Amino acid sequence: MISPVIRAVPATEAEQLQTPARTSASVFQPPPLLEGEQTFDVNAATQVWQGDRLSDLTSLEVGQRVLVNRTWATLYGPGRLTDIWVDLASRQHALDRQANRFVEHERLRGVPARIEQIAYEQNAAGVVTARCYAAFSEAARAAFKADTDGYLAVAEPSLRTYDQGNDAKPVRYRNIETSENPPPGDSGLRLSFHMWEMLEGIRPGRTVRLWPASWPRPTLPREERLHQFDLRPPLIDEDGHQRTTAPFSRGPIP
C-alpha cells in the first residue's frame, strides 16, 4: 500500500485548473477541514486515469495537480483514494461517462413525476396533468413531445415501481409546458396526457413514472421492484412441505 502526500487545492485554485463543470452544483469544492498537505492510502484497487483510458501510478509526478475521489476515512487518516484523474481530458471523460450512465438509468426506469390534477372521462378514461421532479437530463426533457405516445407506471414516493414491464399503461401526450424558476424539487416540466385506463394509483399527489414510446421498459431486478410477498419458486423442506426462501413469507404453501 502506498501513502502519497497530496495538497488539497482550495476552491479558488481549483477554478484555475479549468475543472469541467456543467452546472454550478458540480463545481469542485474541497470537503471542510481538508486543507494543506494530506496523506491518502493508495492500493491495487486505485484507478489512475489519463486521457480516456486507465494508466498507473507512473503517471503521477511530484508537484502535479490532480483530481481525486476518496472513500473511507478513519482516525488514522483522511481516506483511501479510489480514483485519480491526472489531466483535464481524463476529468472530462469521467464527466461524460457519468452523464451518459445517468441518461441510460432514467431511460430504463422512466422519469418520475407527481400528478397535479385529473379530468375524468367516460369508460375509465381521463386526462392527467403531472409535473416532473427535478434533476433529470436535458436529453429526457427533449424526448417528451406533444401528440406522441408514451407509457405510465404507478410508483411510490420512493420512486420504485411494482412491475413496470407489465403494469405500464399507454398514454398520449397532449401538451408539454415549461415554466421558469420552478419551486425546489420541481423541474418546471408540466405534461398533460390522455389515458384510456385510469388506475387506482393515478390520483393527485401520487408519484408515477413516465416514458416516451421510444424508450425501453425492461423488467427490473426484483430488488428494485415493490412486492407484497415473495414470489420465488417454493422449495421442499425436510418434512416434505413446500416453503419459500424468504423470512417474511406466509409460511408453508398448502
Secondary structure as UniProt FT lines:
FT   STRAND          5..8
FT   HELIX           11..16
FT   TURN            17..18
FT   HELIX           24..26
FT   TURN            32..33
FT   STRAND          36..39
FT   STRAND          41..42
FT   TURN            44..45
FT   STRAND          47..50
FT   TURN            51..52
FT   STRAND          53..54
FT   HELIX           57..59
FT   TURN            62..63
FT   STRAND          67..70
FT   TURN            75..76
FT   STRAND          80..85
FT   HELIX           88..109
FT   STRAND          111..120
FT   TURN            123..124
FT   STRAND          126..133
FT   HELIX           138..143
FT   TURN            146..147
FT   STRAND          148..155
FT   TURN            157..158
FT   HELIX           164..167
FT   STRAND          169..178
FT   TURN            184..185
FT   STRAND          186..195
FT   TURN            200..201
FT   TURN            204..205
FT   STRAND          207..212
FT   TURN            213..214
FT   HELIX           222..224
FT   STRAND          235..236
FT   TURN            238..239
FT   STRAND          242..243
FT   TURN            247..248
//
